[in-house]
């Protein structure tokens, strides 16, 4: 999904070895500017409606040095099956081992539109991690977050109800971020969500080592 967000891309992106999904995500959310943006918050949200439940990840990013909440941009990252229809998915995925193509997306929301987005999706925050943005150097760059998401997306391209679902995707992103030793200032969330994230991250790490 395209965006008119002011969130930029750094000038050295082409020099970094990244999976193709990374560049696809960059094109979807970032106009080309030179400002450096850092991550201040990453959370897992759950939406629950008549069709079922769904989890997605939100990262709050802002220009380095900015103290205004209005400069925040929220990157929404989520996995869904393709086709997206829940009815079709449950009919197609009749067994735990059956799979369909995953549809991983990322898009940007301006600060002024974020609350309305959460209300529309009836989404609640399950767990989050916030980062120390007052440090000189050592920041969690927004581009690093996109690289993490793209690598996980490339790692498992199929959607399964009991495996690489939206829950696995959100949990693996969160667990990987926590393991990357970024300057965390606070971690909070339900024990259930935290446990799921920890397991997803461990499974991802084990598979990467084995392969």
Secondary structure as GFF3:
##gff-version 3
##sequence-region A 1 211
A	DSSP	three_ten_helix	13	15	.	.	.	ID=ss1
A	DSSP	alpha_helix	20	29	.	.	.	ID=ss2
A	DSSP	beta_strand	37	49	.	.	.	ID=ss3
A	DSSP	beta_strand	52	63	.	.	.	ID=ss4
A	DSSP	three_ten_helix	69	71	.	.	.	ID=ss5
A	DSSP	beta_strand	73	82	.	.	.	ID=ss6
A	DSSP	alpha_helix	86	92	.	.	.	ID=ss7
A	DSSP	beta_strand	100	110	.	.	.	ID=ss8
A	DSSP	alpha_helix	111	120	.	.	.	ID=ss9
A	DSSP	beta_strand	123	131	.	.	.	ID=ss10
A	DSSP	alpha_helix	142	155	.	.	.	ID=ss11
A	DSSP	beta_strand	158	159	.	.	.	ID=ss12
A	DSSP	alpha_helix	166	179	.	.	.	ID=ss13
A	DSSP	beta_strand	184	189	.	.	.	ID=ss14
A	DSSP	alpha_helix	191	210	.	.	.	ID=ss15
###
